[in-house]
Amino acid sequence: MTRRAFLGLLTALALPRAMRGNDLAWDSLSDEERQLLAPLAGDWNTMPEERRARLRRGAARWSRMSPEQRERARHRLAQWRALPQERRERIRARFLRLRDASPEERRRIRRRYEWFRSLPPERRRELRERWRNMTPEERERFRRERAE
């Protein structure tokens, strides 16, 4: 690599993060994106770049949805917001554990979930009730036995 090419690469890598993320500035959004993200307009340019990118992807996904899909999404968001904070935190933690699990662990969890869903509703209710009545120690022992 020539010295000139190296300096060019170094300069490009050293550009301030804000300059590299200009396509995420509020003024660079399309009219449709600004309309969808309007409630966030006042804070948009001060948000972390990763969050702005995630919100922009969400706006794009929303604009591709059918009216029925949007209504379903609104309904699910309302259900989510109605959950107690503690429940939402447990769900988020479970999601992160699953996301970070190995592919083999995810396959094992998926198989167990499919097995559970294949049970008759009455049997699922019985198992849920039994789980609710277990102590934390019993639950941990149950998990270990199933993992082996």
N, C-alpha and C positions, 0 to 999 in steps of 0.2 A: 504494500500500500504506500502510495506516495505521501509525502508530508502534507501536501495540499488536501488530498482526500481525507487523511487522518484528521486534519484541523477542521474540515467541513463536517465530518462525522461528530467530532467532539463538540463543535458549536451547536449542531442540531440536538445532541443529547443534553446539552446544557441550557437549552431554551427554558425560560421559566414555565412552570407547569400551567399557569394561567394562559400563556400564549398558545401552548399546545392544545388546550381545551376550549379555544374560542368558539368552536362549533356548538358548545354547550351553554354559551351565554344566552340570556333571555332574548336579546335582539336577533339572534341567529335562528331562533325557532320559527317554524312555519306558523301561519295564522291558525291552522287547526290545532297545532301543538300548544300554542299560547292560550287558545280558548279552553282546551282540556285541562291545562295546568294553571289556569288563571288564579285559583286560590293560593298558589304558591309564588305568585309573581313577586311579591315584596321581598321574599327571602331567597329567591332563585339564585341570584348571582353570588350569594355568600354560602350556599350549600356546598358540601364536599362534592368534588367532581364525580365520584363514584355514585353518589345518591342521585345527582342530576341525570347521569347516564341511565340509571335504573328506572327513574321516573319517565324519562323520554321513551325508553323501550316499552314501558307500561302503556304510555299514551298511544304508541304505535299499535300495540296489541289491541287496545280498546277500539281504535278506529277501524280495525279489521273485523271486529265482532259483529255478528248479526244482532238485530234488536232482541231476539230471544236470549242470546248469549249474554248480552249486556244486562238484561233483567235478572238472569240467573246470577251473574256476578254481583249485582247490587244486593240481591237477596242474601247471598253468602257473606258479603261484607257486613250487612246488617246483623247477621247471626254472629259473626266474629266480634263485632263491637259490643254485642249484648253479653258476651262471655265475661265473667269476672277476670280481673287482671291476672290473678294467680293462675287460673286455668289457661289463659293465653300464653303465659310464660312457660308453663309445663309443655304446652303444644309446641312452642318455638324450640324449647330444649330438645324435645323428642325429634323434631324435624332436623335439627343440627346434628344430633347423634346419628340419625339415619343417613344424612347427607355425607357425613364423614366416615361412615362404616365402609369396610372393605366390600368389594363386589360379592364375595362369597357370603359375608354376613347379611348383606341386603337380600340376596337370594333366599337365605334361610328364613329371614323375617317375612319375606313375601310368601314363601310356602306356608309358614305358620298362619299368616293372615288369611290366605286362601282356604286353608283347612278350616279355620274358625268360621269363615263366612259360609262354608259348605254345610255347616251343622244346622239342624233345625232351629228355628227361633227360640223354642223353649229351652233347648240344651244350651244355647248361647246365653240366655238369661241366667240359667243355673250357674254356669261357669263365671259369669260376671259377678253374681252375688257371692259365690265362694271366694273370688278374688277380693271383693270389698271387705269381707269378714276376716281376711288373713292379716296377721301382724306384719310389720315390715320385715322381720326376720324370716317368717314363713314365706313371704313373697320372694325374698332373696334366695332362699333354699330352693323354691320352686323354679326360679330362673336358672340356677346352676344345674339342677337336674335336667332341665330341658335342653341346656346348651351342650351337655355331654353326649 
